[in-house]
Amino acid sequence: MASALSPHQEIQELRDQLRHHEYLYYVEDSPELTDAQYDALMNRLKRLEEKHPELVAADSPSQRVGGKPKDGFVKMPHSRPMLSLDNAYNEEELRAWDQRVRDALPSTESVRYVCELKLDGLSLALQYSPGAHGTAHLERGLTRGDGSIGEDVTSNVRTIRSVPLSISVEKLKAAGLPQSFEVRGEVVLPQSAFVKLNEEREAAGQAPAANPRNAAAGTIRTLEPNIVAQRRLDFYAYFLLRDGEFLLPQQSTTLDALKTSGFRVNKYAKTLKSIDEVVTFIADAEPLRDTLGYEIDGVVIKVDATAQQRRLGFTGKAPRWAIAYKFAARAGITKLEDVLFQVGRTGKVTPVAALAPVSIGGTTVTRATLHNADEIARLGVRLGDYVQVERGGDVIPKIVEVVDDKTHPRGTTEIVFPKLCPECGSALVRADGEVDWRCVNASCPARVREELLHFAARSVMNIEGLGDAMVAQLLVAGYVKGIADLYWLTKQQLLKLERVGDKSAQALLDEIEGSKSASLARVLLGLGLRFVGERTAQLLAAHFGSMDALMAASAEELEAVNEVGPRVSQAILEFFGEAKNKELVERLRAAGLTFTAEKRTTTTTLDGLTFVLTGTLPNLTRESAKEKIESAGGRVSGSVSKKTSYVVAGEEAGSKLDRANSLGVAVLDEAGLLKLLEKESPTG
């Protein structure tokens, strides 16, 4: 019997039914239809849309799988950085964090925490924009990337059934959400899907995926959305933002709003009043690990009130208002079959244990670090020994001890640390006071390989496509012998390599060209100077303002830079003192890399001045105020003392302002701080 509804009405009714049943199945875990019944509804919708293409809508359930990106994934900036979390590994560290939170807030304020399971997946940002008739529709999905810039993987995100393609007016109103907002959460691969994936890979003669997290990360960056759809990824939401700021006044209400609007929210979340209750939650959560059907590696604890979060602010890489409690590493016993010696980019030789495969926390482990010769001696380990292996932080395998009992006989072959580089045959050197042996041959193939991979890394020069396989081919072909050679590669050379076509060759060349605009700090990081990490590279670039000024600096001038001590200054002097490194710098200059930065010298410096921030400022966040002060040479402290130079006070300043007044410490408002900073404005 023909339907009494018009095609438009029937299509809309089918879409509403399918969205409802997707929500029940993928969010609530309480399906009302069999797979066959669901498929029948979907097939009916597809047939109607095929007959009436003018009625097809982007947010229709039939449109989850679309075409693949034409030229890979486009990189886009995040509305605010996606930061990592600091970790606590025991109750003492957790309570110390709680004390820091309470010390940084007025004593009159109570603090509530929200505890959520720490899902072992990958972070994702979903951006929603106004749709038709007051709805919100999924506009974009971004990976975490380097934290500041992610990749647009929208075509793949659309295949995840627990991600709403659109949200109705009714749900938006019930949740108190506008039509434009951003949701952040975690993509996970359920353990059942992981097992199925590995069965398929092994049947196809491929190596199994190492763990669900890696498999999920690889899946979300697959260029074929139909493959992503088959993997059945899942998405759990935990943050709501608008224009880069948290949308609701509490994390607890954020979770409620996410659930009301149709997102999957992990049910093991709880709002607690004390750190004692948090400790109990963690103790109850750890036994759940093997019952959930997905991987977790800890508990995330967040300050509930977003106003308190703003006042607590951030460190360079993590929020002060949240911490991840990591569960104890999972361990297993296996046999040490061999030791391999790997050479890193600085020439450091690291012994790596080759193990009989052992499953630890759902991951098959075949390698573990032995760190250095001293660690081998400390453990007293020999080839053939049975060893206890832990996944440190549930990620990096390491040997904890040798197992010596009746059921695990000791090995008999001593591990001999090589005297010559295993890659190039050069004599290894161990400097006085150091534990590591190093290859000092700058042309060592292993060093060059690792230098190239480091240079191309996302957090350094961010050259997409320059991974292990590409670097190996470039080295074998002789096209590249160092990082500077990258800038003279040609398409003709790349096309001679295996599995490199015109599009992929041009894409790599475009990435290399784009890296020329990377900041001086990133160039310094890419050079691989010993002891110079991201923070130190930024400080050096800001202090000297140019590569030339840095290269000409004396030890005394280098040590005048905040956080640069004798060891770092000596390493910098040694690096730029070598002729081959000076030649490298000149080749990079000729290639057009960034060799200058805004020099943050000041006419009257804030060096030696200590500031304390308290209360809510009218325009500046605590983090931006801290950054401005530190950029001008000042230091920001969390507590007021007689040594404090200034207290910067906003609304609801509380006990810190009272203490400043009692000690006679000068107090500034936001305008006073900005006026002081104007006097310290950059020159030169």
For each residue, the residues with C-beta under 8 A, 3 or more apart:
1:
2:
3: 10
4:
5: 9 10 13
6: 9 10
7: 10 11 48 51 52 55
8: 11 12 52 55
9: 5 6 12 13
10: 3 5 6 7 13 14 48
11: 7 8 14 15 45 48 49 52 55 60
12: 8 9 15 16
13: 5 9 10 16 17
14: 10 11 17 18 41 44 45 48
15: 11 12 18 19 45 57 60 61
16: 12 13 19 20
17: 13 14 20 21 41
18: 14 15 21 22 38 41 42 45 61
19: 15 16 22 23 61 164 166
20: 16 17 23 24
21: 17 18 24 25 31 32 33 38 41
22: 18 19 25 26 27 61 161
23: 19 20 26 27 28 164 262
24: 20 21 27 28 30 31 32
25: 21 22 28 29 30 31 33 38 161
26: 22 23 161 162 234 264
27: 22 23 24 162 262 263 264
28: 23 24 25
29: 25
30: 24 25
31: 21 24 25 34 38
32: 21 24
33: 21 25 37 38 41
34: 31 37 38
35: 38 39
36: 39 40
37: 33 34 40 41
38: 18 21 25 31 33 34 35 41 42
39: 35 36 42 43
40: 36 37 43 44
41: 14 17 18 21 33 37 38 44 45
42: 18 38 39 45 46 61 62
43: 39 40 46 47
44: 14 40 41 47 48
45: 11 14 15 18 41 42 48 49 60 61 62
46: 42 43 49 50 62
47: 43 44 50 51
48: 7 10 11 14 44 45 51 52 55
49: 11 45 46 52 53 55 56 60 62
50: 46 47 53
51: 7 47 48
52: 7 8 11 48 49 55 56
53: 49 50 56
54:
55: 7 8 11 48 49 52
56: 49 52 53 60 62 63
57: 15 60 63
58: 63 137 165
59: 63 131 135 137 138 165 166
60: 11 15 45 49 56 57 63 165
61: 15 18 19 22 42 45 64 165
62: 42 45 46 49 56
63: 56 57 58 59 60 66 158 165
64: 61 158 159 161 165 229
65: 158 159 225 226 229
66: 63 155 158 225
67: 155 225
68: 155 223 224 225
69: 72 73 74 152 155 223
70:
71: 503 507
72: 69 223 464 507
73: 69 143 151 152 153 221
74: 69 151 152
75: 145 149 150 151 152 464
76: 140 142 149 150 151 152
77: 148 149 150
78: 81 82 125 142 145 147 148 149 150
79: 125 127 182 241 243 244
80: 241 244 245
81: 78 147 148
82: 78 123 125 144 145 147 150 184
83: 147 314 317 318 319
84: 147 317 318
85: 300 318 319 322 323 324
86: 97 315 318 323 324
87: 298 323 324 325 326 393
88: 93 94 96 97 323 324 325 326
89: 93 325 326 328 393
90: 93 94
91: 94 95 279
92: 95 96
93: 88 89 90 96 97
94: 88 90 91 97 98 275 278 279 282 301 323 325
95: 91 92 98 99 275
96: 88 92 93 99 100
97: 86 88 93 94 100 101 323
98: 94 95 101 102 275 278
99: 95 96 102 103
100: 96 97 103 104 320 638
101: 97 98 104 105 111 303 312 320 321
102: 98 99 105 107 111
103: 99 100 638 639
104: 100 101 311 312 320 638
105: 101 102 109 111 308 311 312 654
106: 109 652 653 654 655 656
107: 102 654 655
108: 654 655
109: 105 106 308 654
110: 273
111: 101 102 105 303 304 305 308
112: 252 271 272 273 303 304 305
113: 271 272 273 275 277 278 301 302 303 304
114: 250 251 252 255 269 270 271 272 301 302 303 304
115: 269 270 272 278 281 282 285 299 300 301
116: 238 255 266 268 269 299 300 302
117: 266 268 269 285 288 292 296 298 299 300
118: 296 297 298 299 300 324 325 326
119: 186 188 236 266 294 295 296
120: 188 211 212 213 294 295 296 297 394
121: 186 187 188 189 212 213 216 294 295
122: 143 144 186 187 213 216 217 220
123: 82 143 144 184 185 186 187
124: 141 142 143 144 153 157 184 185 186 187 220 235
125: 78 79 82 141 142 144 150 182 183 184
126: 138 140 141 157 163 182 183 184 185
127: 79 138 139 140 141 142 182
128: 136 137 138 139 167 179 180 181 182 183
129: 136 137 139 179 180
130: 134 135 136 137 179 180
131: 59 134 135 136 137 166 179
132: 135
133: 169
134: 130 131 169 172 179
135: 59 130 131 132 166 167 168 169 172 179
136: 128 129 130 131 166 167 172 177 178 179 180 181
137: 58 59 128 129 130 131 165 166 167
138: 59 126 127 128 141 154 157 158 163 164 165 166
139: 127 128 129 154
140: 76 126 127 152 154
141: 124 125 126 127 138 152 153 154 156 157 158 163
142: 76 78 124 125 127 145 150 151 152 153
143: 73 122 123 124 150 151 153 220 221
144: 82 122 123 124 125 147 150
145: 75 78 82 142 148 149 150 151 458
146: 149 458 459 462
147: 78 81 82 83 84 144
148: 77 78 81 145
149: 75 76 77 78 145 146 462
150: 75 76 77 78 82 125 142 143 144 145
151: 73 74 75 76 142 143 145 221
152: 69 73 74 75 76 140 141 142
153: 73 124 141 142 143 156 157 220 221
154: 138 139 140 141 157 158
155: 66 67 68 69 158 159 225
156: 141 153 159 160 219 220 221 222 225 228
157: 124 126 138 141 153 154 160 163 220 235
158: 63 64 65 66 138 141 154 155 163 165 225
159: 64 65 155 156 225 226 228 229 233
160: 156 157 163 187 228 233 234 235
161: 22 25 26 64 232
162: 26 27 234 235 236 263 264
163: 126 138 141 157 158 160 235 263
164: 19 23 138 167 261 262 263
165: 58 59 60 61 63 64 137 138 158
166: 19 59 131 135 136 137 138
167: 128 135 136 137 164 171 172 177 261 262
168: 135 171 172
169: 133 134 135 172 173
170: 173 174
171: 167 168 174 175 260 261 262
172: 134 135 136 167 168 169 175 177 178 179 261
173: 169 170 176
174: 170 171 260 261
175: 171 172 256 257 258 260 261
176: 173 248 257
177: 136 167 172 181 240 247 257 261
178: 136 172 181 242
179: 128 129 130 131 134 135 136 172
180: 128 129 130 136 242
181: 128 136 177 178 240 241 242 247
182: 79 125 126 127 128 239 240 241 242
183: 125 126 128 237 239 240 241 258 263
184: 82 123 124 125 126 237 238 239 241
185: 123 124 126 235 236 237 238 239 263
186: 119 121 122 123 124 235 236 238
187: 121 122 123 124 160 216 220 233 234 235
188: 119 120 121 212 213 216 233 234 235 236 294 295
189: 121 193 194 197 212 213 215 216 219 231 232 233 234 294
190: 193 194 212 232 234 293 294
191: 194 195 212 293 294 295 362
192: 195 196 293
193: 189 190 196 197 231 232 233
194: 189 190 191 197 198 209 211 212 215
195: 191 192 198 199
196: 192 193 199 200
197: 189 193 194 200 201 209 215 231
198: 194 195 201 202 208 209
199: 195 196 202 203
200: 196 197 203 204
201: 197 198 204 206 207 208 209
202: 198 199 205 206 208
203: 199 200
204: 200 201
205: 202
206: 201 202
207: 201
208: 198 201 202 364
209: 194 197 198 201 212 214 215 218
210: 214 215 363 364
211: 120 194 214 215 295 362 363
212: 120 121 188 189 190 191 194 209 215 216 294 295 362
213: 120 121 122 188 189 216 217 295
214: 209 210 211 217 218
215: 189 194 197 209 210 211 212 218 219 231
216: 121 122 187 188 189 212 213 219 220 233
217: 122 213 214 220 221
218: 209 214 215 221 222
219: 156 189 215 216 222 227 228 231 233
220: 122 124 143 153 156 157 187 216 217 228 233
221: 73 143 151 153 156 217 218
222: 156 218 219 225 227 228
223: 68 69 72
224: 68 227 228
225: 65 66 67 68 155 156 158 159 222 228 229
226: 65 159 229 230
227: 219 222 224 230 231
228: 156 159 160 219 220 222 224 225 231 233
229: 64 65 159 225 226 232
230: 226 227
231: 189 193 197 215 219 227 228
232: 161 189 190 193 229
233: 159 160 187 188 189 193 216 219 220 228
234: 26 160 162 187 188 189 190 264 294
235: 124 157 160 162 163 185 186 187 188 263 264
236: 119 162 185 186 188 264 265 266
237: 183 184 185 240 258 263 264 265
238: 116 184 185 186 254 255 258 265 266
239: 182 183 184 185 246 254
240: 177 181 182 183 237 246 247 248 254 257 258
241: 79 80 181 182 183 184 244 245 246 247
242: 178 180 181 182 245 247
243: 79
244: 79 80 241
245: 80 241 242
246: 239 240 241 254 306 309
247: 177 181 240 241 242 254 257
248: 176 240 253 254 257 306
249: 253 305 306 307
250: 114 253 254 304 305 306
251: 114 254 255 302 303 304 306
252: 112 114 255 256 271 304
253: 248 249 250 256 257
254: 238 239 240 246 247 248 250 251 257 258
255: 114 116 238 251 252 258 259 265 269
256: 175 252 253 259 260
257: 175 176 177 240 247 248 253 254 260 261
258: 175 183 237 238 240 254 255 261 263 265
259: 255 256 263 265
260: 171 174 175 256 257
261: 164 167 171 172 174 175 177 257 258
262: 23 27 164 167 171
263: 27 162 163 164 183 185 235 237 258 259
264: 26 27 162 234 235 236 237
265: 236 237 238 255 258 259 269
266: 116 117 119 236 238 269
267:
268: 116 117 285 288
269: 114 115 116 117 255 265 266
270: 114 115 281
271: 112 113 114 252 304
272: 112 113 114 115 277 278 281
273: 110 112 113 277
274: 277 278
275: 94 95 98 113 278 279
276: 279 280
277: 113 272 273 274 280 281
278: 94 98 113 115 272 274 275 281 282 301
279: 91 94 275 276 282 283
280: 276 277 283 284
281: 115 270 272 277 278 284 285 299
282: 94 115 278 279 285 286 299 325
283: 279 280 286
284: 280 281 287 288
285: 115 117 268 281 282 288 296 299
286: 282 283 289 327
287: 284 290 291
288: 117 268 284 285 291 292 296
289: 286 292 296 327 361
290: 287
291: 287 288
292: 117 288 289 296
293: 190 191 192
294: 119 120 121 188 189 190 191 212 234
295: 119 120 121 188 191 211 212 213 361 362
296: 117 118 119 120 285 288 289 292 327
297: 118 120 326 327 393 394
298: 87 117 118 324 325 326 327 394
299: 115 116 117 118 281 282 285 324 325
300: 85 115 116 117 118 322 323 324 325
301: 94 113 114 115 278 322 323 324 325
302: 113 114 116 251 309 321 322
303: 101 111 112 113 114 251 308 309 312 321 322
304: 111 112 113 114 250 251 252 271 308
305: 111 112 249 250 308 309
306: 246 248 249 250 251 309 310
307: 249 310 311 616
308: 105 109 111 303 304 305 311 312 321
309: 246 302 303 305 306 312 319 321
310: 306 307 313 616 621 622
311: 104 105 307 308 614 615 616 622
312: 101 104 105 303 308 309 319 320 321 622
313: 310 319 320 321 613 621 622 623 626
314: 83 318 319 320 623
315: 86 318 319 320
316: 535
317: 83 84
318: 83 84 85 86 314 315 322
319: 83 85 309 312 313 314 315 322
320: 100 101 104 312 313 314 315
321: 101 302 303 308 309 312 313
322: 85 300 301 302 303 318 319
323: 85 86 87 88 94 97 300 301
324: 85 86 87 88 118 298 299 300 301
325: 87 88 89 94 118 282 298 299 300 301
326: 87 88 89 118 297 298 393 394
327: 286 289 296 297 298 394
328: 89
329: 390 391 392 393 394
330: 360 361 390 391 394
331: 360 388 389 390 391 400
332: 358 359 360 365 388 389
333: 358 386 387 388 389 403 408
334: 355 356 357 358 365 386 387 389
335: 355 356 384 385 386 387
336: 339 353 354 355 381 382 383 384 385 386 387 399 411
337: 354 355 356 383 384
338: 353 354 383
339: 336 351 352 353 354 370 376 383 415
340: 351 352 354
341: 349 350 351 352 417 418 422
342: 349 350 352 446
343: 347 348 349 350 421 422 423 439 444 446 447 450
344: 347 348 349 350 446 447 450
345: 447 450 451 453 454 528
346: 438 447 528 530
347: 343 344 438 439 440 441 444 447
348: 343 344 436 437 438
349: 341 342 343 344 417 418 421 422 428 436 437 438 439
350: 341 342 343 344 369 370 371 372
351: 339 340 341 369 370 371 372 373 375 376 415 417
352: 339 340 341 342 367 368 369 370
353: 336 338 339 367 368 369 370 387 399
354: 336 337 338 339 340 366 367
355: 334 335 336 337 358 365 366 367 368 387 389
356: 334 335 337 366
357: 334 364 365 366
358: 332 333 334 355 364 365 389
359: 332 362 363 364 365
360: 330 331 332 363 365 389 390 391 397
361: 289 295 330 391 394
362: 191 211 212 295 359
363: 210 211 359 360 391
364: 208 210 357 358 359
365: 332 334 355 357 358 359 360 368 389 391 397
366: 354 355 356 357
367: 352 353 354 355 397
368: 352 353 355 365 387 389 397 398 399
369: 350 351 352 353 396 397 398 399
370: 339 350 351 352 353 375 376 379 381 399
371: 350 351 374 375 398
372: 350 351 375 376 435 436 437
373: 351 376 377 417 435 437
374: 371 377 378 435
375: 351 370 371 372 378 379
376: 339 351 370 372 373 379 381 415 417
377: 373 374 380
378: 374 375
379: 370 375 376 387 399 401 402
380: 377 402
381: 336 370 376 385 387 399 402 411 415
382: 336 385 410 411 412 413 414 415
383: 336 337 338 339 411 412 413 414 415
384: 335 336 337 410 411 412 413
385: 335 336 381 382 402 403 410 411
386: 333 334 335 336 402 403 408 409
387: 333 334 335 336 353 355 368 379 381 399 400 401 402 403
388: 331 332 333 399 400 401 402 403
389: 331 332 333 334 355 358 360 365 368 397 398 399 400
390: 329 330 331 360 397 398 400
391: 329 330 331 360 361 363 365 394 395 396 397
392: 329 395 396 397 398
393: 87 89 297 326 329 396
394: 120 297 298 326 327 329 330 361 391
395: 391 392
396: 369 391 392 393
397: 360 365 367 368 369 389 390 391 392
398: 368 369 371 389 390 392
399: 336 353 368 369 370 379 381 387 388 389
400: 331 387 388 389 390
401: 379 387 388
402: 379 380 381 385 386 387 388 410
403: 333 385 386 387 388 408
404: 408 410
405: 408
406:
407:
408: 333 386 403 404 405
409: 386
410: 382 384 385 402 404
411: 336 381 382 383 384 385
412: 382 383 384
413: 382 383 384
414: 382 383
415: 339 351 376 381 382 383
416:
417: 341 349 351 373 376 437
418: 341 349 421 422 428
419: 427 428
420: 425 426 427 428
421: 343 349 418 424 425 426 427 428 439 441 444 446
422: 341 343 349 418 446
423: 343 439 444 445 446 447
424: 421 439 441 443 444 445 446
425: 420 421
426: 420 421 439 440 441 444
427: 419 420 421
428: 349 418 419 420 421 437 438 439
429: 437 438 439 440
430: 434 435 436 437 438
431: 434 438
432:
433:
434: 430 431
435: 372 373 374 430
436: 348 349 372 430
437: 348 349 372 373 417 428 429 430
438: 346 347 348 349 428 429 430 431
439: 343 347 349 421 423 424 426 428 429 444 446 447
440: 347 426 429
441: 347 421 424 426 444 447
442: 447 580
443: 424 447 448 481
444: 343 347 421 423 424 426 439 441 447 448
445: 423 424 448 449 475
446: 342 343 344 421 422 423 424 439 449 450
447: 343 344 345 346 347 423 439 441 442 443 444 450 451
448: 443 444 445 451 452 475 480 481 482
449: 445 446 452 453 471 472 475
450: 343 344 345 446 447 453 454
451: 345 447 448 454 455 482 483 528
452: 448 449 455 456 466 471 474 475 480 483 486
453: 345 449 450 456 457 466 467 468 471
454: 345 450 451 457 460 526 528
455: 451 452 460 461 463 483 486 526 528
456: 452 453 460 461 462 463 466 467 471
457: 453 454 460 461 462
458: 145 146 462 464
459: 146 462 525 534
460: 454 455 456 457 518 522 525 526
461: 455 456 457 515 518 522 523 526
462: 146 149 456 457 458 459 511 515 518 522
463: 455 456 466 486 508 511 512 515
464: 72 75 458 507 511
465: 470 504 507 508 511
466: 452 453 456 463 470 471 486 508 511 512
467: 453 456 470 471
468: 453 471 472
469: 472 473
470: 465 466 467 473 474 497 508
471: 449 452 453 456 466 467 468 474 475 480
472: 449 468 469 475 476
473: 469 470 476 477 497 498 500
474: 452 470 471 477 479 480 489 497
475: 445 448 449 452 471 472 478 480 481
476: 472 473
477: 473 474 493 496 497
478: 475 481
479: 474 485 489 493
480: 448 452 471 474 475 485 486 489
481: 443 448 475 478 485
482: 448 451 485 584
483: 451 452 455 486 526 584 588
484: 487 488 584 587 588 591
485: 479 480 481 482 488 489
486: 452 455 463 466 480 483 489 512
487: 484 512 516 587 588 591 592 593
488: 484 485 591
489: 474 479 480 485 486 493 494 508 509 512
490: 493 494
491: 494 495 502 505 506 509
492: 495 496
493: 477 479 489 490 496 497
494: 489 490 491 497 500 504 505 508 509
495: 491 492 500 501 502 505
496: 477 492 493 500
497: 470 473 474 477 493 494 500
498: 473
499:
500: 473 494 495 496 497 504 505
501: 495 504 505
502: 491 495 505 506
503: 71 506 507
504: 465 494 500 501 507 508
505: 491 494 495 500 501 502 508 509
506: 491 502 503 509 510
507: 71 72 464 465 503 504 510 511
508: 463 465 466 470 489 494 504 505 511 512
509: 489 491 494 505 506 512 513
510: 506 507 513 514
511: 462 463 464 465 466 507 508 514 515
512: 463 466 486 487 489 508 509 515
513: 509 510 516
514: 510 511 517
515: 461 462 463 511 512 518 593
516: 487 513 591 592 593 594
517: 514 594
518: 460 461 462 515 522 523 526 593 594
519: 522 523 541 594 597
520: 523 524 541 546 547 594 595 596 597
521: 524 525 534 537 538 540 541 542 597
522: 460 461 462 518 519 525 526 537
523: 461 518 519 520 526 527 547 588 593 594 595
524: 520 521 527 529 532 537 540 541 547 550
525: 459 460 521 522 528 532 533 534 537
526: 454 455 460 461 483 518 522 523
527: 523 524 575 581 584 585
528: 345 346 451 454 455 525
529: 524 532 571 572 575
530: 346 571 575
531: 536 567 568 571
532: 524 525 529 536 537 540 568 571 572
533: 525 536 537
534: 459 521 525 537 538
535: 316 538 539 563
536: 531 532 533 539 540 563 564 568
537: 521 522 524 525 532 533 534 540 541
538: 521 534 535 541 542
539: 535 536 542 543 561 562 563 564
540: 521 524 532 536 537 543 544 550 561 564 572
541: 519 520 521 524 537 538 544 545 550 597
542: 521 538 539 545 597 598 599 600 631
543: 539 540 560 561 562 599 600 601
544: 540 541 549 550 553 561 599
545: 541 542 549 596 597 598 599 600 601 684
546: 520 549 550 595 596 597 599
547: 520 523 524 550 551 585 589 595 596
548: 551 552 595
549: 544 545 546 552 553
550: 524 540 541 544 546 547 553 572 576
551: 547 548 576 582 585
552: 548 549
553: 544 549 550 557 558 572
554: 557 558
555: 558 559 566 569 570 573
556: 559 560
557: 553 554 560
558: 553 554 555 561 564 568 569 572 573
559: 555 556 564 565 566 569
560: 543 556 557 564
561: 539 540 543 544 558 564
562: 539 543 633
563: 535 536 539
564: 536 539 540 558 559 560 561 568 569
565: 559 568 569
566: 555 559 569 570
567: 531 570 571
568: 531 532 536 558 564 565 571 572
569: 555 558 559 564 565 566 572 573
570: 555 566 567 573 574
571: 529 530 531 532 567 568 574 575
572: 529 532 540 550 553 558 568 569 575 576
573: 555 558 569 570 576 577
574: 570 571 577 578
575: 527 529 530 571 572 578 581
576: 550 551 572 573 581 582 585
577: 573 574 581
578: 574 575 581 582
579: 582 583
580: 442 583 584
581: 527 575 576 577 578 584 585
582: 551 576 578 579 585 586
583: 579 580 586 587
584: 482 483 484 527 580 581 587 588
585: 527 547 551 576 581 582 588 589
586: 582 583 589 590
587: 484 487 583 584 590 591
588: 483 484 487 523 584 585 591 593 595
589: 547 585 586 592 593 595
590: 586 587
591: 484 487 488 516 587 588
592: 487 516 589
593: 487 515 516 518 523 588 589
594: 516 517 518 519 520 523 597
595: 520 523 546 547 548 588 589
596: 520 545 546 547
597: 519 520 521 541 542 545 546 594
598: 542 545 682
599: 542 543 544 545 546 682 684
600: 542 543 545 631 632 633 682
601: 543 545 682 683 684
602: 605 606 632 633 680 681 682 683
603: 679 680 681 683
604: 679 680
605: 602 608 632 633 680
606: 602 609 629 632 633 634 676 680
607: 633 634
608: 605
609: 606 633 634 635 645 646
610: 634 635 636 637 643 644 645 646
611: 629 634 635 636 637 644 645 646 647 648
612: 636 637 638 639 640 644 646 647 648 656 660
613: 313 617 622 625 626 636 647 648
614: 311 647 648 649 650 653 654 656 657
615: 311 649 650 651 652 653 654 657
616: 307 310 311 650 651 652
617: 613 620 621 622 625 648 650 670
618: 650 651 670
619: 670
620: 617 624 625 628 670 673
621: 310 313 617 624 625
622: 310 311 312 313 613 617 625 626
623: 313 314 626 627
624: 620 621 627 628
625: 613 617 620 621 622 628 629 648 670 673
626: 313 613 622 623 629 630 636
627: 623 624 630 631
628: 620 624 625 631 632 673 677
629: 606 611 625 626 632 634 635 636 673 677
630: 626 627 633 634 635 636
631: 542 600 627 628
632: 600 602 605 606 628 629 677 680
633: 562 600 602 605 606 607 609 630 680
634: 606 607 609 610 611 629 630 645
635: 609 610 611 629 630
636: 610 611 612 613 626 629 630
637: 610 611 612 640 641 644
638: 100 103 104 612
639: 103 612 656
640: 612 637 644 647 656 659 660 663 665
641: 637 644 663
642: 663 665
643: 610
644: 610 611 612 637 640 641 647 660 663 665
645: 609 610 611 634 665 666
646: 609 610 611 612 665 666 667 668 673 676
647: 611 612 613 614 640 644 656 657 660 665 666 667 668
648: 611 612 613 614 617 625 667 668 669 670 672 673
649: 614 615 653 656 657 660 667 668 669
650: 614 615 616 617 618 653 669 670
651: 615 616 618
652: 106 615 616
653: 106 614 615 649 650 656 657
654: 105 106 107 108 109 614 615 657 658
655: 106 107 108 658 659
656: 106 612 614 639 640 647 649 653 659 660
657: 614 615 647 649 653 654 660 661 667
658: 654 655 661 662
659: 640 655 656 662 663 665
660: 612 640 644 647 649 656 657 663 665 666 667
661: 657 658 664 665 667
662: 658 659
663: 640 641 642 644 659 660
664: 661
665: 640 642 644 645 646 647 659 660 661
666: 645 646 647 660
667: 646 647 648 649 657 660 661
668: 646 647 648 649 672 673 676
669: 648 649 650 672 673
670: 617 618 619 620 625 648 650 673 674
671: 674 675
672: 648 668 669 675 676
673: 620 625 628 629 646 648 668 669 670 676 677
674: 670 671 677 678
675: 671 672 678 679
676: 606 646 668 672 673 679 680
677: 628 629 632 673 674 680 681
678: 674 675 681
679: 603 604 675 676
680: 602 603 604 605 606 632 633 676 677
681: 602 603 677 678
682: 598 599 600 601 602
683: 601 602 603
684: 545 599 601
